[in-house]
Amino acid sequence: MCNEAATFVSQLAWQQRTFAVVELHRLAHYPVRAQFAALGAQAAVRAIARVAGAYANRRATKKRAHVFRPHDAVAYDARLMSWNRDARTVSLWTLTGRVTVPYVGRPEDLKAVDTLPLGEADLIFRRGVWLLQVMRPAPVR
């Protein structure tokens, strides 16, 4: 549903020629929440930001509305996921409520999860398996 909502927002953006994240948020937030009632507010915000990012990164996509595939990555932020480092679990927002799943990784990855502040993560689908790809926050300069 998140990718379906992103496609909906992308069509609005393209029709209105509005691609900046703030203007796109003003244009699309209430329509996407009305169209996709099961989608939480923060998930709608992430879909809008994802659309703005897609248009900002690719000039060619401004020739037509970008379409997000059903199994494209879904962006998660601190409002959509929470970590229990002691139990090595992560709680993720879903359409049907939160789910808690264990996580694994290489020793250096687990050390990074244990010691660094966590930024965003993408829920990705690869070879029939859902994976959470964690990104470190950008360094403050």
N, C-alpha and C positions, 0 to 999 in steps of 0.2 A: 504494500500500500504506500510505503514511503516513496518508492520509485514512481508509482502511478501519480502521486501527488506532485512530485518533482516535474513530471511531464506536463501535468496540468498547469503548474506555475510557469514552466518554460513556454507554453503556448500563450499564456497571458503576457509574459515578458516580450515575446516576439511580436504579438499583435500590437502592443502598446509602445514597442521600441524602448522599453525601460529595462536596463540591464544592471544598473548600480544597486548594491544590496539594500541600501536604505530606502530608495524609491521603490524598489521591487517589493520590499517588505510592506510598505504602505499600500501598494497596489494589490498585493496578493494574499496577505495574511487572513483577512476575514473571508474572502471567497474560498480559499483552500480549506479553511476550517469548516465552512458550510458544506462544501462538496464532499469532504472526507471527515465526517463527524467522529469516527473512531480514532482519528489521529490526534494525539495530544498536541498542546500548544508548542511545546519545545520541539517535537518532531516536525511540526509544520515550519518552525523557524529554521531548523537545520535543512529542510528541503529547499526553502527559499534561498538560503545562503549557498547551497550546493548549486542551484541554478545560476545564481549570480557568478559564482566561481567558474562554472562551465563556460559562460559567455565571456568572462574576463580573460580566460586563458586561451581562447580560440576565436580568432576573428572570423574564420570560415564558418563557424556555427551561426553567425548572425545572418547568414543567407537564408536560413530556414530554422524553424523551431527545433531545438534539441530534444530528442526522445531518449528517455532513460529506460533501459531494459528491465524486465521484472527481477532478474537476479543480479543487477548491478549492486555495488557496495552501498551500504547504508551508514551514514556518518553518525557517530555517537559522541556526545560531550559529557561533561561532569554532571549535567542534570539528567542525562539518560542512562548513566551507568555509575555504579559505585563499587569500590574495591574493598575486599576483606583480605588484606595481605597475610594475616596470620593463618587463615583457613585456606589461602590460595584459591579464592573464589571471586567472581565478579557478578554483580547483580545488573541485569540488563532490562531496560524497558522493552516491552513488546505490546502488540495490540490487545493481547488478552491478559496483560498484567506483567509484573516483574518475574523474571526467571533468574535463578542463581545457578551458575555453572562453574565447575572447577577449571583452572587454567594450568597449563604446563608450558615448558620452554627449555631452551638451553640454559645452563647455569648462569652465563653472563646476562641472558635476557631476564631471568628471574631476579638476579641481583639489581638490574636496572629498575624492574617493577617495584622491588622492595625499597630502593633508596631514592629514586627520582620522583619529582612531582609528575603526575600523569596528565597528559593533555587529551587529545581526541583519539578516537579509535574508529576504525571502519570494520563493519561486519561484512565479510566477503564470502562468496560461495565459490569454492574451487573443488573440482572433481567430485562433486556430490557431498561435500563436507562444508559446514559453516565454520569460518575462522574469524577470530577477532584480531585485527592487525592494529597494534598499538603504536601511536606516534608520541615522541617526546615533545614537550612544549618548546617553542622557539626560544632561544636564549635572549635574555633582556640585555640590551646594549645601552 
